[in-house]
Amino acid sequence: MHATPEQSFAWLRYRMAAMGINTLEELAHRCESDKGNISRIFHQQQRPRVDTIEPLARGLEVSVYELLVRIGAVDPYDSRPPIVEQSGGSYTFTWPKP
């Protein structure tokens, strides 16, 4: 089951509090992004660009896979999670065939 927008944003607020981050602006600075972009991603109003996923995960101190679960892009109960590979500064995501 994919995370809902409400679950995604609630997790973001929880994670920020655990890290001592008080505002989306602070988080955006850590992630080299902007607060509107982060808000839209966690409200599931837009999918993140591939080049923003890793900085966002790093800024939140979670794995890329966990970030994808938390924003509702991946179902953690699916027996076939994506394969995440890094090559240089880029990531690729491959979903196994059923």
mmCIF file as gemmi writes it, N, C-alpha and C atoms, coordinates in Angstrom:
data_model
loop_
_atom_site.group_PDB
_atom_site.id
_atom_site.type_symbol
_atom_site.label_atom_id
_atom_site.label_alt_id
_atom_site.label_comp_id
_atom_site.label_asym_id
_atom_site.label_entity_id
_atom_site.label_seq_id
_atom_site.pdbx_PDB_ins_code
_atom_site.Cartn_x
_atom_site.Cartn_y
_atom_site.Cartn_z
_atom_site.occupancy
_atom_site.B_iso_or_equiv
_atom_site.pdbx_formal_charge
_atom_site.auth_seq_id
_atom_site.auth_asym_id
_atom_site.pdbx_PDB_model_num
ATOM 1 N N . MET Axp A 1 ? 0.84 -1.181 0 1 0 ? 1 A 1
ATOM 2 C CA . MET Axp A 1 ? 0 0 0 1 0 ? 1 A 1
ATOM 3 C C . MET Axp A 1 ? 0.887 1.248 0 1 0 ? 1 A 1
ATOM 4 N N . HIS Axp A 2 ? 0.647 2.111 -0.93 1 0 ? 2 A 1
ATOM 5 C CA . HIS Axp A 2 ? 1.428 3.345 -1.036 1 0 ? 2 A 1
ATOM 6 C C . HIS Axp A 2 ? 1.008 4.337 0.044 1 0 ? 2 A 1
ATOM 7 N N . ALA Axp A 3 ? 1.961 5.142 0.493 1 0 ? 3 A 1
ATOM 8 C CA . ALA Axp A 3 ? 1.673 6.186 1.467 1 0 ? 3 A 1
ATOM 9 C C . ALA Axp A 3 ? 0.73 7.217 0.858 1 0 ? 3 A 1
ATOM 10 N N . THR Axp A 4 ? -0.188 7.708 1.663 1 0 ? 4 A 1
ATOM 11 C CA . THR Axp A 4 ? -1.085 8.776 1.225 1 0 ? 4 A 1
ATOM 12 C C . THR Axp A 4 ? -0.36 10.116 1.367 1 0 ? 4 A 1
ATOM 13 N N . PRO Axp A 5 ? -0.876 11.17 0.737 1 0 ? 5 A 1
ATOM 14 C CA . PRO Axp A 5 ? -0.267 12.487 0.927 1 0 ? 5 A 1
ATOM 15 C C . PRO Axp A 5 ? -0.208 12.901 2.404 1 0 ? 5 A 1
ATOM 16 N N . GLU Axp A 6 ? -1.256 12.586 3.149 1 0 ? 6 A 1
ATOM 17 C CA . GLU Axp A 6 ? -1.283 12.932 4.575 1 0 ? 6 A 1
ATOM 18 C C . GLU Axp A 6 ? -0.191 12.191 5.334 1 0 ? 6 A 1
ATOM 19 N N . GLN Axp A 7 ? -0.006 10.901 5.032 1 0 ? 7 A 1
ATOM 20 C CA . GLN Axp A 7 ? 1.039 10.118 5.686 1 0 ? 7 A 1
ATOM 21 C C . GLN Axp A 7 ? 2.425 10.637 5.302 1 0 ? 7 A 1
ATOM 22 N N . SER Axp A 8 ? 2.597 10.981 4.044 1 0 ? 8 A 1
ATOM 23 C CA . SER Axp A 8 ? 3.89 11.488 3.579 1 0 ? 8 A 1
ATOM 24 C C . SER Axp A 8 ? 4.272 12.775 4.298 1 0 ? 8 A 1
ATOM 25 N N . PHE Axp A 9 ? 3.334 13.723 4.368 1 0 ? 9 A 1
ATOM 26 C CA . PHE Axp A 9 ? 3.661 15.002 4.99 1 0 ? 9 A 1
ATOM 27 C C . PHE Axp A 9 ? 3.815 14.854 6.502 1 0 ? 9 A 1
ATOM 28 N N . ALA Axp A 10 ? 3.021 13.983 7.126 1 0 ? 10 A 1
ATOM 29 C CA . ALA Axp A 10 ? 3.164 13.738 8.565 1 0 ? 10 A 1
ATOM 30 C C . ALA Axp A 10 ? 4.542 13.147 8.867 1 0 ? 10 A 1
ATOM 31 N N . TRP Axp A 11 ? 5 12.217 8.016 1 0 ? 11 A 1
ATOM 32 C CA . TRP Axp A 11 ? 6.327 11.647 8.214 1 0 ? 11 A 1
ATOM 33 C C . TRP Axp A 11 ? 7.399 12.719 8.069 1 0 ? 11 A 1
ATOM 34 N N . LEU Axp A 12 ? 7.245 13.593 7.069 1 0 ? 12 A 1
ATOM 35 C CA . LEU Axp A 12 ? 8.212 14.661 6.858 1 0 ? 12 A 1
ATOM 36 C C . LEU Axp A 12 ? 8.314 15.539 8.105 1 0 ? 12 A 1
ATOM 37 N N . ARG Axp A 13 ? 7.191 15.934 8.656 1 0 ? 13 A 1
ATOM 38 C CA . ARG Axp A 13 ? 7.195 16.78 9.866 1 0 ? 13 A 1
ATOM 39 C C . ARG Axp A 13 ? 7.847 16.035 11.036 1 0 ? 13 A 1
ATOM 40 N N . TYR Axp A 14 ? 7.54 14.748 11.193 1 0 ? 14 A 1
ATOM 41 C CA . TYR Axp A 14 ? 8.143 13.931 12.248 1 0 ? 14 A 1
ATOM 42 C C . TYR Axp A 14 ? 9.659 13.862 12.063 1 0 ? 14 A 1
ATOM 43 N N . ARG Axp A 15 ? 10.095 13.6 10.835 1 0 ? 15 A 1
ATOM 44 C CA . ARG Axp A 15 ? 11.53 13.475 10.551 1 0 ? 15 A 1
ATOM 45 C C . ARG Axp A 15 ? 12.244 14.791 10.803 1 0 ? 15 A 1
ATOM 46 N N . MET Axp A 16 ? 11.647 15.895 10.381 1 0 ? 16 A 1
ATOM 47 C CA . MET Axp A 16 ? 12.238 17.204 10.611 1 0 ? 16 A 1
ATOM 48 C C . MET Axp A 16 ? 12.376 17.481 12.102 1 0 ? 16 A 1
ATOM 49 N N . ALA Axp A 17 ? 11.338 17.171 12.884 1 0 ? 17 A 1
ATOM 50 C CA . ALA Axp A 17 ? 11.39 17.391 14.336 1 0 ? 17 A 1
ATOM 51 C C . ALA Axp A 17 ? 12.497 16.549 14.968 1 0 ? 17 A 1
ATOM 52 N N . ALA Axp A 18 ? 12.619 15.303 14.53 1 0 ? 18 A 1
ATOM 53 C CA . ALA Axp A 18 ? 13.649 14.411 15.074 1 0 ? 18 A 1
ATOM 54 C C . ALA Axp A 18 ? 15.051 14.934 14.767 1 0 ? 18 A 1
ATOM 55 N N . MET Axp A 19 ? 15.192 15.658 13.67 1 0 ? 19 A 1
ATOM 56 C CA . MET Axp A 19 ? 16.49 16.19 13.28 1 0 ? 19 A 1
ATOM 57 C C . MET Axp A 19 ? 16.721 17.614 13.786 1 0 ? 19 A 1
ATOM 58 N N . GLY Axp A 20 ? 15.728 18.187 14.452 1 0 ? 20 A 1
ATOM 59 C CA . GLY Axp A 20 ? 15.858 19.556 14.946 1 0 ? 20 A 1
ATOM 60 C C . GLY Axp A 20 ? 15.712 20.607 13.87 1 0 ? 20 A 1
ATOM 61 N N . ILE Axp A 21 ? 15.025 20.257 12.788 1 0 ? 21 A 1
ATOM 62 C CA . ILE Axp A 21 ? 14.777 21.203 11.697 1 0 ? 21 A 1
ATOM 63 C C . ILE Axp A 21 ? 13.393 21.791 11.915 1 0 ? 21 A 1
ATOM 64 N N . ASN Axp A 22 ? 13.318 23.119 12.017 1 0 ? 22 A 1
ATOM 65 C CA . ASN Axp A 22 ? 12.057 23.767 12.374 1 0 ? 22 A 1
ATOM 66 C C . ASN Axp A 22 ? 11.203 24.204 11.199 1 0 ? 22 A 1
ATOM 67 N N . THR Axp A 23 ? 11.806 24.45 10.051 1 0 ? 23 A 1
ATOM 68 C CA . THR Axp A 23 ? 11.03 24.958 8.92 1 0 ? 23 A 1
ATOM 69 C C . THR Axp A 23 ? 11.4 24.234 7.627 1 0 ? 23 A 1
ATOM 70 N N . LEU Axp A 24 ? 10.476 24.284 6.679 1 0 ? 24 A 1
ATOM 71 C CA . LEU Axp A 24 ? 10.765 23.737 5.351 1 0 ? 24 A 1
ATOM 72 C C . LEU Axp A 24 ? 11.91 24.502 4.686 1 0 ? 24 A 1
ATOM 73 N N . GLU Axp A 25 ? 12.025 25.77 5.012 1 0 ? 25 A 1
ATOM 74 C CA . GLU Axp A 25 ? 13.114 26.572 4.458 1 0 ? 25 A 1
ATOM 75 C C . GLU Axp A 25 ? 14.479 26.037 4.922 1 0 ? 25 A 1
ATOM 76 N N . GLU Axp A 26 ? 14.59 25.671 6.194 1 0 ? 26 A 1
ATOM 77 C CA . GLU Axp A 26 ? 15.831 25.075 6.712 1 0 ? 26 A 1
ATOM 78 C C . GLU Axp A 26 ? 16.132 23.766 5.987 1 0 ? 26 A 1
ATOM 79 N N . LEU Axp A 27 ? 15.1 22.935 5.834 1 0 ? 27 A 1
ATOM 80 C CA . LEU Axp A 27 ? 15.286 21.662 5.148 1 0 ? 27 A 1
ATOM 81 C C . LEU Axp A 27 ? 15.692 21.896 3.695 1 0 ? 27 A 1
ATOM 82 N N . ALA Axp A 28 ? 15.039 22.833 3.037 1 0 ? 28 A 1
ATOM 83 C CA . ALA Axp A 28 ? 15.354 23.13 1.644 1 0 ? 28 A 1
ATOM 84 C C . ALA Axp A 28 ? 16.822 23.528 1.493 1 0 ? 28 A 1
ATOM 85 N N . HIS Axp A 29 ? 17.328 24.307 2.424 1 0 ? 29 A 1
ATOM 86 C CA . HIS Axp A 29 ? 18.739 24.701 2.375 1 0 ? 29 A 1
ATOM 87 C C . HIS Axp A 29 ? 19.645 23.48 2.492 1 0 ? 29 A 1
ATOM 88 N N . ARG Axp A 30 ? 19.304 22.557 3.391 1 0 ? 30 A 1
ATOM 89 C CA . ARG Axp A 30 ? 20.092 21.323 3.561 1 0 ? 30 A 1
ATOM 90 C C . ARG Axp A 30 ? 20.052 20.452 2.311 1 0 ? 30 A 1
ATOM 91 N N . CYS Axp A 31 ? 18.932 20.477 1.603 1 0 ? 31 A 1
ATOM 92 C CA . CYS Axp A 31 ? 18.709 19.599 0.448 1 0 ? 31 A 1
ATOM 93 C C . CYS Axp A 31 ? 19.005 20.274 -0.885 1 0 ? 31 A 1
ATOM 94 N N . GLU Axp A 32 ? 19.453 21.517 -0.848 1 0 ? 32 A 1
ATOM 95 C CA . GLU Axp A 32 ? 19.731 22.27 -2.073 1 0 ? 32 A 1
ATOM 96 C C . GLU Axp A 32 ? 18.497 22.322 -2.972 1 0 ? 32 A 1
ATOM 97 N N . SER Axp A 33 ? 17.367 22.637 -2.359 1 0 ? 33 A 1
ATOM 98 C CA . SER Axp A 33 ? 16.097 22.696 -3.074 1 0 ? 33 A 1
ATOM 99 C C . SER Axp A 33 ? 15.365 23.943 -2.615 1 0 ? 33 A 1
ATOM 100 N N . ASP Axp A 34 ? 14.065 24.018 -2.863 1 0 ? 34 A 1
ATOM 101 C CA . ASP Axp A 34 ? 13.275 25.109 -2.31 1 0 ? 34 A 1
ATOM 102 C C . ASP Axp A 34 ? 12.078 24.521 -1.576 1 0 ? 34 A 1
ATOM 103 N N . LYS Axp A 35 ? 11.553 25.29 -0.628 1 0 ? 35 A 1
ATOM 104 C CA . LYS Axp A 35 ? 10.504 24.763 0.257 1 0 ? 35 A 1
ATOM 105 C C . LYS Axp A 35 ? 9.225 24.404 -0.496 1 0 ? 35 A 1
ATOM 106 N N . GLY Axp A 36 ? 8.886 25.145 -1.535 1 0 ? 36 A 1
ATOM 107 C CA . GLY Axp A 36 ? 7.692 24.833 -2.315 1 0 ? 36 A 1
ATOM 108 C C . GLY Axp A 36 ? 7.818 23.483 -3.008 1 0 ? 36 A 1
ATOM 109 N N . ASN Axp A 37 ? 8.986 23.227 -3.54 1 0 ? 37 A 1
ATOM 110 C CA . ASN Axp A 37 ? 9.24 21.959 -4.21 1 0 ? 37 A 1
ATOM 111 C C . ASN Axp A 37 ? 9.107 20.8 -3.221 1 0 ? 37 A 1
ATOM 112 N N . ILE Axp A 38 ? 9.71 20.933 -2.054 1 0 ? 38 A 1
ATOM 113 C CA . ILE Axp A 38 ? 9.639 19.881 -1.032 1 0 ? 38 A 1
ATOM 114 C C . ILE Axp A 38 ? 8.203 19.677 -0.582 1 0 ? 38 A 1
ATOM 115 N N . SER Axp A 39 ? 7.487 20.756 -0.368 1 0 ? 39 A 1
ATOM 116 C CA . SER Axp A 39 ? 6.089 20.66 0.045 1 0 ? 39 A 1
ATOM 117 C C . SER Axp A 39 ? 5.253 19.917 -0.998 1 0 ? 39 A 1
ATOM 118 N N . ARG Axp A 40 ? 5.424 20.26 -2.27 1 0 ? 40 A 1
ATOM 119 C CA . ARG Axp A 40 ? 4.659 19.591 -3.329 1 0 ? 40 A 1
ATOM 120 C C . ARG Axp A 40 ? 5.013 18.107 -3.434 1 0 ? 40 A 1
ATOM 121 N N . ILE Axp A 41 ? 6.281 17.762 -3.228 1 0 ? 41 A 1
ATOM 122 C CA . ILE Axp A 41 ? 6.698 16.359 -3.28 1 0 ? 41 A 1
ATOM 123 C C . ILE Axp A 41 ? 6.023 15.574 -2.165 1 0 ? 41 A 1
ATOM 124 N N . PHE Axp A 42 ? 6.05 16.099 -0.941 1 0 ? 42 A 1
ATOM 125 C CA . PHE Axp A 42 ? 5.485 15.359 0.185 1 0 ? 42 A 1
ATOM 126 C C . PHE Axp A 42 ? 3.967 15.438 0.267 1 0 ? 42 A 1
ATOM 127 N N . HIS Axp A 43 ? 3.361 16.41 -0.409 1 0 ? 43 A 1
ATOM 128 C CA . HIS Axp A 43 ? 1.902 16.416 -0.539 1 0 ? 43 A 1
ATOM 129 C C . HIS Axp A 43 ? 1.476 15.61 -1.761 1 0 ? 43 A 1
ATOM 130 N N . GLN Axp A 44 ? 2.46 15.005 -2.436 1 0 ? 44 A 1
ATOM 131 C CA . GLN Axp A 44 ? 2.256 14.171 -3.616 1 0 ? 44 A 1
ATOM 132 C C . GLN Axp A 44 ? 1.548 14.918 -4.746 1 0 ? 44 A 1
ATOM 133 N N . GLN Axp A 45 ? 1.878 16.193 -4.862 1 0 ? 45 A 1
ATOM 134 C CA . GLN Axp A 45 ? 1.341 17.002 -5.95 1 0 ? 45 A 1
ATOM 135 C C . GLN Axp A 45 ? 2.274 16.996 -7.156 1 0 ? 45 A 1
ATOM 136 N N . GLN Axp A 46 ? 3.507 16.555 -6.939 1 0 ? 46 A 1
ATOM 137 C CA . GLN Axp A 46 ? 4.462 16.401 -8.041 1 0 ? 46 A 1
ATOM 138 C C . GLN Axp A 46 ? 5.461 15.321 -7.667 1 0 ? 46 A 1
ATOM 139 N N . ARG Axp A 47 ? 5.969 14.663 -8.678 1 0 ? 47 A 1
ATOM 140 C CA . ARG Axp A 47 ? 7.034 13.675 -8.483 1 0 ? 47 A 1
ATOM 141 C C . ARG Axp A 47 ? 8.366 14.416 -8.498 1 0 ? 47 A 1
ATOM 142 N N . PRO Axp A 48 ? 9.294 13.991 -7.67 1 0 ? 48 A 1
ATOM 143 C CA . PRO Axp A 48 ? 10.594 14.676 -7.686 1 0 ? 48 A 1
ATOM 144 C C . PRO Axp A 48 ? 11.367 14.349 -8.951 1 0 ? 48 A 1
ATOM 145 N N . ARG Axp A 49 ? 12.148 15.286 -9.396 1 0 ? 49 A 1
ATOM 146 C CA . ARG Axp A 49 ? 13.048 15.01 -10.511 1 0 ? 49 A 1
ATOM 147 C C . ARG Axp A 49 ? 14.116 14.043 -10.006 1 0 ? 49 A 1
ATOM 148 N N . VAL Axp A 50 ? 14.642 13.248 -10.882 1 0 ? 50 A 1
ATOM 149 C CA . VAL Axp A 50 ? 15.639 12.245 -10.499 1 0 ? 50 A 1
ATOM 150 C C . VAL Axp A 50 ? 16.828 12.892 -9.805 1 0 ? 50 A 1
ATOM 151 N N . ASP Axp A 51 ? 17.254 14.052 -10.268 1 0 ? 51 A 1
ATOM 152 C CA . ASP Axp A 51 ? 18.43 14.684 -9.674 1 0 ? 51 A 1
ATOM 153 C C . ASP Axp A 51 ? 18.157 15.334 -8.321 1 0 ? 51 A 1
ATOM 154 N N . THR Axp A 52 ? 16.901 15.352 -7.873 1 0 ? 52 A 1
ATOM 155 C CA . THR Axp A 52 ? 16.605 15.906 -6.543 1 0 ? 52 A 1
ATOM 156 C C . THR Axp A 52 ? 16.4 14.824 -5.492 1 0 ? 52 A 1
ATOM 157 N N . ILE Axp A 53 ? 16.248 13.575 -5.913 1 0 ? 53 A 1
ATOM 158 C CA . ILE Axp A 53 ? 15.963 12.498 -4.961 1 0 ? 53 A 1
ATOM 159 C C . ILE Axp A 53 ? 17.118 12.279 -3.992 1 0 ? 53 A 1
ATOM 160 N N . GLU Axp A 54 ? 18.316 12.138 -4.508 1 0 ? 54 A 1
ATOM 161 C CA . GLU Axp A 54 ? 19.459 11.852 -3.637 1 0 ? 54 A 1
ATOM 162 C C . GLU Axp A 54 ? 19.764 12.998 -2.674 1 0 ? 54 A 1
ATOM 163 N N . PRO Axp A 55 ? 19.799 14.266 -3.116 1 0 ? 55 A 1
ATOM 164 C CA . PRO Axp A 55 ? 20.029 15.347 -2.155 1 0 ? 55 A 1
ATOM 165 C C . PRO Axp A 55 ? 18.941 15.433 -1.083 1 0 ? 55 A 1
ATOM 166 N N . LEU Axp A 56 ? 17.702 15.138 -1.459 1 0 ? 56 A 1
ATOM 167 C CA . LEU Axp A 56 ? 16.612 15.157 -0.491 1 0 ? 56 A 1
ATOM 168 C C . LEU Axp A 56 ? 16.781 14.035 0.529 1 0 ? 56 A 1
ATOM 169 N N . ALA Axp A 57 ? 17.119 12.844 0.057 1 0 ? 57 A 1
ATOM 170 C CA . ALA Axp A 57 ? 17.364 11.723 0.978 1 0 ? 57 A 1
ATOM 171 C C . ALA Axp A 57 ? 18.537 12.036 1.901 1 0 ? 57 A 1
ATOM 172 N N . ARG Axp A 58 ? 19.598 12.584 1.34 1 0 ? 58 A 1
ATOM 173 C CA . ARG Axp A 58 ? 20.783 12.931 2.145 1 0 ? 58 A 1
ATOM 174 C C . ARG Axp A 58 ? 20.428 13.985 3.186 1 0 ? 58 A 1
ATOM 175 N N . GLY Axp A 59 ? 19.668 14.989 2.79 1 0 ? 59 A 1
ATOM 176 C CA . GLY Axp A 59 ? 19.269 16.05 3.721 1 0 ? 59 A 1
ATOM 177 C C . GLY Axp A 59 ? 18.404 15.547 4.856 1 0 ? 59 A 1
ATOM 178 N N . LEU Axp A 60 ? 17.6 14.52 4.576 1 0 ? 60 A 1
ATOM 179 C CA . LEU Axp A 60 ? 16.733 13.922 5.599 1 0 ? 60 A 1
ATOM 180 C C . LEU Axp A 60 ? 17.408 12.758 6.321 1 0 ? 60 A 1
ATOM 181 N N . GLU Axp A 61 ? 18.632 12.436 5.882 1 0 ? 61 A 1
ATOM 182 C CA . GLU Axp A 61 ? 19.422 11.355 6.478 1 0 ? 61 A 1
ATOM 183 C C . GLU Axp A 61 ? 18.701 10.015 6.433 1 0 ? 61 A 1
ATOM 184 N N . VAL Axp A 62 ? 18.152 9.708 5.252 1 0 ? 62 A 1
ATOM 185 C CA . VAL Axp A 62 ? 17.492 8.419 5.006 1 0 ? 62 A 1
ATOM 186 C C . VAL Axp A 62 ? 18.006 7.878 3.68 1 0 ? 62 A 1
ATOM 187 N N . SER Axp A 63 ? 17.74 6.607 3.43 1 0 ? 63 A 1
ATOM 188 C CA . SER Axp A 63 ? 18.138 6.024 2.143 1 0 ? 63 A 1
ATOM 189 C C . SER Axp A 63 ? 17.202 6.517 1.037 1 0 ? 63 A 1
ATOM 190 N N . VAL Axp A 64 ? 17.676 6.403 -0.184 1 0 ? 64 A 1
ATOM 191 C CA . VAL Axp A 64 ? 16.845 6.759 -1.334 1 0 ? 64 A 1
ATOM 192 C C . VAL Axp A 64 ? 15.587 5.901 -1.339 1 0 ? 64 A 1
ATOM 193 N N . TYR Axp A 65 ? 15.743 4.61 -1.035 1 0 ? 65 A 1
ATOM 194 C CA . TYR Axp A 65 ? 14.583 3.718 -1.011 1 0 ? 65 A 1
ATOM 195 C C . TYR Axp A 65 ? 13.557 4.191 0.021 1 0 ? 65 A 1
ATOM 196 N N . GLU Axp A 66 ? 14.012 4.525 1.238 1 0 ? 66 A 1
ATOM 197 C CA . GLU Axp A 66 ? 13.052 4.981 2.252 1 0 ? 66 A 1
ATOM 198 C C . GLU Axp A 66 ? 12.355 6.25 1.802 1 0 ? 66 A 1
ATOM 199 N N . LEU Axp A 67 ? 13.077 7.153 1.195 1 0 ? 67 A 1
ATOM 200 C CA . LEU Axp A 67 ? 12.453 8.375 0.695 1 0 ? 67 A 1
ATOM 201 C C . LEU Axp A 67 ? 11.36 8.047 -0.311 1 0 ? 67 A 1
ATOM 202 N N . LEU Axp A 68 ? 11.651 7.133 -1.238 1 0 ? 68 A 1
ATOM 203 C CA . LEU Axp A 68 ? 10.654 6.749 -2.243 1 0 ? 68 A 1
ATOM 204 C C . LEU Axp A 68 ? 9.413 6.138 -1.601 1 0 ? 68 A 1
ATOM 205 N N . VAL Axp A 69 ? 9.615 5.362 -0.534 1 0 ? 69 A 1
ATOM 206 C CA . VAL Axp A 69 ? 8.47 4.806 0.198 1 0 ? 69 A 1
ATOM 207 C C . VAL Axp A 69 ? 7.676 5.929 0.847 1 0 ? 69 A 1
ATOM 208 N N . ARG Axp A 70 ? 8.369 6.838 1.513 1 0 ? 70 A 1
ATOM 209 C CA . ARG Axp A 70 ? 7.709 7.911 2.268 1 0 ? 70 A 1
ATOM 210 C C . ARG Axp A 70 ? 6.953 8.892 1.39 1 0 ? 70 A 1
ATOM 211 N N . ILE Axp A 71 ? 7.382 9.077 0.144 1 0 ? 71 A 1
ATOM 212 C CA . ILE Axp A 71 ? 6.652 10.004 -0.736 1 0 ? 71 A 1
ATOM 213 C C . ILE Axp A 71 ? 5.577 9.287 -1.55 1 0 ? 71 A 1
ATOM 214 N N . GLY Axp A 72 ? 5.391 7.995 -1.275 1 0 ? 72 A 1
ATOM 215 C CA . GLY Axp A 72 ? 4.333 7.249 -1.938 1 0 ? 72 A 1
ATOM 216 C C . GLY Axp A 72 ? 4.683 6.73 -3.317 1 0 ? 72 A 1
ATOM 217 N N . ALA Axp A 73 ? 5.954 6.771 -3.695 1 0 ? 73 A 1
ATOM 218 C CA . ALA Axp A 73 ? 6.36 6.299 -5.019 1 0 ? 73 A 1
ATOM 219 C C . ALA Axp A 73 ? 6.584 4.795 -5.056 1 0 ? 73 A 1
ATOM 220 N N . VAL Axp A 74 ? 6.815 4.191 -3.883 1 0 ? 74 A 1
ATOM 221 C CA . VAL Axp A 74 ? 7.096 2.762 -3.79 1 0 ? 74 A 1
ATOM 222 C C . VAL Axp A 74 ? 6.229 2.169 -2.688 1 0 ? 74 A 1
ATOM 223 N N . ASP Axp A 75 ? 5.691 1 -2.946 1 0 ? 75 A 1
ATOM 224 C CA . ASP Axp A 75 ? 4.909 0.268 -1.952 1 0 ? 75 A 1
ATOM 225 C C . ASP Axp A 75 ? 5.857 -0.637 -1.164 1 0 ? 75 A 1
ATOM 226 N N . PRO Axp A 76 ? 6.042 -0.386 0.141 1 0 ? 76 A 1
ATOM 227 C CA . PRO Axp A 76 ? 6.996 -1.189 0.915 1 0 ? 76 A 1
ATOM 228 C C . PRO Axp A 76 ? 6.563 -2.637 1.106 1 0 ? 76 A 1
ATOM 229 N N . TYR Axp A 77 ? 5.297 -2.938 0.847 1 0 ? 77 A 1
ATOM 230 C CA . TYR Axp A 77 ? 4.812 -4.303 1.023 1 0 ? 77 A 1
ATOM 231 C C . TYR Axp A 77 ? 4.861 -5.114 -0.258 1 0 ? 77 A 1
ATOM 232 N N . ASP Axp A 78 ? 5.281 -4.47 -1.334 1 0 ? 78 A 1
ATOM 233 C CA . ASP Axp A 78 ? 5.457 -5.168 -2.598 1 0 ? 78 A 1
ATOM 234 C C . ASP Axp A 78 ? 6.675 -6.068 -2.454 1 0 ? 78 A 1
ATOM 235 N N . SER Axp A 79 ? 6.57 -7.286 -2.861 1 0 ? 79 A 1
ATOM 236 C CA . SER Axp A 79 ? 7.683 -8.212 -2.713 1 0 ? 79 A 1
ATOM 237 C C . SER Axp A 79 ? 8.804 -7.924 -3.708 1 0 ? 79 A 1
ATOM 238 N N . ARG Axp A 80 ? 8.601 -6.974 -4.569 1 0 ? 80 A 1
ATOM 239 C CA . ARG Axp A 80 ? 9.591 -6.654 -5.585 1 0 ? 80 A 1
ATOM 240 C C . ARG Axp A 80 ? 9.998 -5.181 -5.505 1 0 ? 80 A 1
ATOM 241 N N . PRO Axp A 81 ? 10.788 -4.792 -4.5 1 0 ? 81 A 1
ATOM 242 C CA . PRO Axp A 81 ? 11.195 -3.383 -4.428 1 0 ? 81 A 1
ATOM 243 C C . PRO Axp A 81 ? 12.13 -3.043 -5.58 1 0 ? 81 A 1
ATOM 244 N N . PRO Axp A 82 ? 12.241 -1.777 -5.901 1 0 ? 82 A 1
ATOM 245 C CA . PRO Axp A 82 ? 13.119 -1.403 -7.008 1 0 ? 82 A 1
ATOM 246 C C . PRO Axp A 82 ? 14.579 -1.626 -6.644 1 0 ? 82 A 1
ATOM 247 N N . ILE Axp A 83 ? 15.376 -1.833 -7.663 1 0 ? 83 A 1
ATOM 248 C CA . ILE Axp A 83 ? 16.821 -1.932 -7.497 1 0 ? 83 A 1
ATOM 249 C C . ILE Axp A 83 ? 17.369 -0.535 -7.744 1 0 ? 83 A 1
ATOM 250 N N . VAL Axp A 84 ? 18.067 0.004 -6.753 1 0 ? 84 A 1
ATOM 251 C CA . VAL Axp A 84 ? 18.626 1.348 -6.853 1 0 ? 84 A 1
ATOM 252 C C . VAL Axp A 84 ? 20.125 1.207 -7.058 1 0 ? 84 A 1
ATOM 253 N N . GLU Axp A 85 ? 20.615 1.752 -8.154 1 0 ? 85 A 1
ATOM 254 C CA . GLU Axp A 85 ? 22.039 1.676 -8.455 1 0 ? 85 A 1
ATOM 255 C C . GLU Axp A 85 ? 22.589 3.078 -8.656 1 0 ? 85 A 1
ATOM 256 N N . GLN Axp A 86 ? 23.789 3.304 -8.113 1 0 ? 86 A 1
ATOM 257 C CA . GLN Axp A 86 ? 24.445 4.586 -8.294 1 0 ? 86 A 1
ATOM 258 C C . GLN Axp A 86 ? 25.645 4.404 -9.218 1 0 ? 86 A 1
ATOM 259 N N . SER Axp A 87 ? 25.764 5.284 -10.17 1 0 ? 87 A 1
ATOM 260 C CA . SER Axp A 87 ? 26.904 5.283 -11.073 1 0 ? 87 A 1
ATOM 261 C C . SER Axp A 87 ? 27.389 6.723 -11.171 1 0 ? 87 A 1
ATOM 262 N N . GLY Axp A 88 ? 28.511 6.99 -10.547 1 0 ? 88 A 1
ATOM 263 C CA . GLY Axp A 88 ? 28.991 8.369 -10.499 1 0 ? 88 A 1
ATOM 264 C C . GLY Axp A 88 ? 28.035 9.2 -9.677 1 0 ? 88 A 1
ATOM 265 N N . GLY Axp A 89 ? 27.523 10.261 -10.242 1 0 ? 89 A 1
ATOM 266 C CA . GLY Axp A 89 ? 26.595 11.131 -9.527 1 0 ? 89 A 1
ATOM 267 C C . GLY Axp A 89 ? 25.143 10.89 -9.86 1 0 ? 89 A 1
ATOM 268 N N . SER Axp A 90 ? 24.832 9.796 -10.56 1 0 ? 90 A 1
ATOM 269 C CA . SER Axp A 90 ? 23.437 9.567 -10.929 1 0 ? 90 A 1
ATOM 270 C C . SER Axp A 90 ? 22.938 8.222 -10.414 1 0 ? 90 A 1
ATOM 271 N N . TYR Axp A 91 ? 21.636 8.142 -10.257 1 0 ? 91 A 1
ATOM 272 C CA . TYR Axp A 91 ? 20.979 6.936 -9.773 1 0 ? 91 A 1
ATOM 273 C C . TYR Axp A 91 ? 20.057 6.396 -10.858 1 0 ? 91 A 1
ATOM 274 N N . THR Axp A 92 ? 19.918 5.082 -10.872 1 0 ? 92 A 1
ATOM 275 C CA . THR Axp A 92 ? 18.922 4.466 -11.741 1 0 ? 92 A 1
ATOM 276 C C . THR Axp A 92 ? 18.04 3.571 -10.882 1 0 ? 92 A 1
ATOM 277 N N . PHE Axp A 93 ? 16.779 3.468 -11.247 1 0 ? 93 A 1
ATOM 278 C CA . PHE Axp A 93 ? 15.812 2.653 -10.536 1 0 ? 93 A 1
ATOM 279 C C . PHE Axp A 93 ? 15.246 1.644 -11.514 1 0 ? 93 A 1
ATOM 280 N N . THR Axp A 94 ? 15.352 0.383 -11.153 1 0 ? 94 A 1
ATOM 281 C CA . THR Axp A 94 ? 14.846 -0.693 -12.007 1 0 ? 94 A 1
ATOM 282 C C . THR Axp A 94 ? 13.901 -1.549 -11.191 1 0 ? 94 A 1
ATOM 283 N N . TRP Axp A 95 ? 12.702 -1.764 -11.705 1 0 ? 95 A 1
ATOM 284 C CA . TRP Axp A 95 ? 11.747 -2.626 -11.016 1 0 ? 95 A 1
ATOM 285 C C . TRP Axp A 95 ? 11.833 -4.015 -11.626 1 0 ? 95 A 1
ATOM 286 N N . PRO Axp A 96 ? 12.025 -5.04 -10.782 1 0 ? 96 A 1
ATOM 287 C CA . PRO Axp A 96 ? 12.08 -6.409 -11.312 1 0 ? 96 A 1
ATOM 288 C C . PRO Axp A 96 ? 10.788 -6.775 -12.026 1 0 ? 96 A 1
ATOM 289 N N . LYS Axp A 97 ? 10.883 -7.637 -13.012 1 0 ? 97 A 1
ATOM 290 C CA . LYS Axp A 97 ? 9.703 -8.103 -13.734 1 0 ? 97 A 1
ATOM 291 C C . LYS Axp A 97 ? 8.978 -9.136 -12.881 1 0 ? 97 A 1
ATOM 292 N N . PRO Axp A 98 ? 7.626 -9.155 -12.948 1 0 ? 98 A 1
ATOM 293 C CA . PRO Axp A 98 ? 6.858 -10.112 -12.146 1 0 ? 98 A 1
ATOM 294 C C . PRO Axp A 98 ? 7.151 -11.553 -12.532 1 0 ? 98 A 1
